[in-house]
């Protein structure tokens, strides 16, 4: 008699827990500027099912670092190819963007990842807001293109980084409000 009851309780607990985790994720993402992207980013992490708001912030800042690293690799590949000649506006812009993304990966993301566990969401918010500015700055380096509708080689990366940083700042802001 006890074994079926224990099994029944275990089944209920297993089915309830993911729903609570999903609710936590959705509640957190509802408080960000882009709920859909927030959910997409957080659900892509294997750590999100059991995460709280603090862990969501860490996931987002790790994602920021990873995306910055991938963009650096992309820019290095573009610079190594024959599509952009050294000395041209595009080549120089890509070099400046590489520097920006190295700062994001090594300075901004690291600062947030070091200060969040120490209970300092303010530094993480500042780092994320700085990343938004840097992504926009990278895109601005390409000013002088044929038209503003023309996409740069890193337009998608810059927009994605801006979204990640904005959501990261929003989640870190939730931590600041809860302190």
C-alpha positions in Angstrom: 0.0 0.0 0.0 2.8 2.4 0.8 4.7 1.8 -2.4 1.9 2.8 -4.8 1.3 5.9 -2.7 5.0 6.9 -2.7 5.1 6.3 -6.4 2.0 8.5 -6.9 3.5 11.3 -4.9 6.8 11.1 -6.7 5.0 11.3 -10.1 3.1 14.4 -8.9 6.2 16.1 -7.7 8.0 15.4 -10.9 5.2 16.8 -13.0 4.7 19.9 -10.7 8.4 20.9 -10.5 8.9 21.6 -14.2 5.7 23.7 -14.3 7.0 25.8 -11.4 10.3 26.3 -13.1 8.6 27.2 -16.3 6.4 29.7 -14.4 9.5 31.2 -12.8 11.1 31.6 -16.2 8.0 33.1 -17.7 7.4 35.4 -14.8 11.0 36.7 -15.0 10.8 37.1 -18.8 7.5 39.0 -18.5 9.5 41.7 -16.7 12.0 42.2 -19.5 11.7 44.3 -22.7 11.5 41.2 -24.9 9.7 38.3 -23.3 9.9 36.0 -26.4 13.6 36.4 -26.8 14.2 36.1 -23.1 12.3 32.8 -23.0 14.2 31.6 -26.1 17.6 32.5 -24.6 16.9 31.0 -21.1 15.3 27.8 -22.4 18.4 27.2 -24.5 20.4 26.6 -21.3 20.3 23.2 -19.6 20.5 25.0 -16.3 17.2 26.9 -16.7 14.7 24.2 -15.6 15.9 24.5 -11.9 17.0 28.1 -12.0 15.9 31.1 -10.0 16.2 34.8 -11.0 19.8 34.9 -9.9 20.7 31.9 -12.0 18.8 33.4 -15.0 21.0 36.5 -14.7 24.1 34.3 -14.7 22.8 32.3 -17.7 22.3 35.6 -19.6 25.7 37.0 -18.9 27.3 33.7 -19.9 25.4 33.9 -23.1 26.6 37.4 -23.6 30.2 36.2 -23.2 29.6 33.3 -25.6 28.0 35.5 -28.2 30.8 38.0 -28.0 33.4 35.2 -28.4 31.5 33.8 -31.5 31.3 37.3 -33.0 35.1 37.7 -32.5 35.6 34.5 -34.4 33.3 35.6 -37.2 35.1 38.9 -37.5 38.5 37.2 -37.5 37.3 35.0 -40.3 35.9 38.0 -42.3 39.2 39.8 -41.9 41.2 36.7 -42.9 39.1 36.3 -46.1 39.6 38.3 -49.3 36.3 40.2 -49.1 37.6 43.2 -47.2 40.9 44.9 -48.2 43.1 46.3 -45.4 42.7 50.1 -45.1 39.1 50.2 -46.4 36.3 51.6 -44.2 34.8 48.1 -43.8 38.1 46.5 -42.9 38.9 49.1 -40.3 35.3 49.0 -38.9 35.6 45.3 -38.5 38.9 45.7 -36.7 37.3 48.2 -34.3 34.3 45.9 -33.8 36.7 43.0 -32.9 38.2 45.2 -30.2 34.8 46.0 -28.9 33.7 42.4 -28.8 36.9 41.4 -27.0 36.1 44.0 -24.3 32.6 42.6 -24.0 33.8 39.0 -23.6 36.7 39.8 -21.3 35.7 42.8 -19.4 31.9 43.4 -19.4 30.7 39.8 -19.1 33.5 38.9 -16.7 32.7 41.8 -14.4 29.0 40.8 -14.3 29.8 37.1 -13.8 32.2 38.0 -10.9 30.0 40.5 -9.1 26.6 38.8 -9.4 27.6 35.8 -7.1 28.9 38.4 -4.7 25.5 40.0 -4.5 26.3 43.1 -6.6 23.7 43.4 -9.4 24.5 47.1 -9.8 27.9 46.3 -11.5 26.2 43.8 -13.7 23.5 46.3 -14.8 26.2 48.8 -15.6 28.2 46.2 -17.6 25.1 45.2 -19.6 24.2 48.8 -20.4 27.7 49.4 -21.5 27.4 46.4 -23.8 24.3 47.9 -25.4 26.3 51.1 -26.2 29.2 49.0 -27.5 27.0 47.0 -29.9 25.5 50.2 -31.2 29.0 51.7 -31.5 30.2 48.8 -33.6 27.3 49.3 -36.0 28.0 53.0 -36.1 31.6 52.4 -37.3 30.1 51.4 -40.6 28.5 54.9 -41.2 29.0 56.0 -44.7 27.5 52.9 -46.3 25.5 53.4 -49.4 22.3 53.7 -47.4 21.2 53.2 -43.8 19.2 50.2 -44.9 22.4 48.4 -46.0 23.4 45.8 -43.5 26.9 45.5 -42.2 28.7 42.2 -41.9 27.9 42.2 -38.2 24.4 43.8 -38.1 22.7 40.6 -36.9 25.5 40.1 -34.3 25.2 43.7 -33.0 21.4 43.4 -32.8 21.5 40.1 -31.0 24.1 41.4 -28.5 22.0 44.5 -27.9 19.0 42.2 -27.1 21.0 39.9 -24.9 22.5 42.8 -23.0 19.1 44.6 -22.6 17.5 41.4 -21.2 20.6 40.7 -19.0 20.3 44.2 -17.5 16.6 43.8 -16.9 17.1 40.5 -15.0 19.9 42.0 -13.0 17.6 44.9 -12.2 15.1 42.4 -10.7 17.9 41.2 -8.4 18.6 44.8 -7.3 14.9 45.4 -6.5 14.8 42.2 -4.5 17.7 43.2 -2.3 
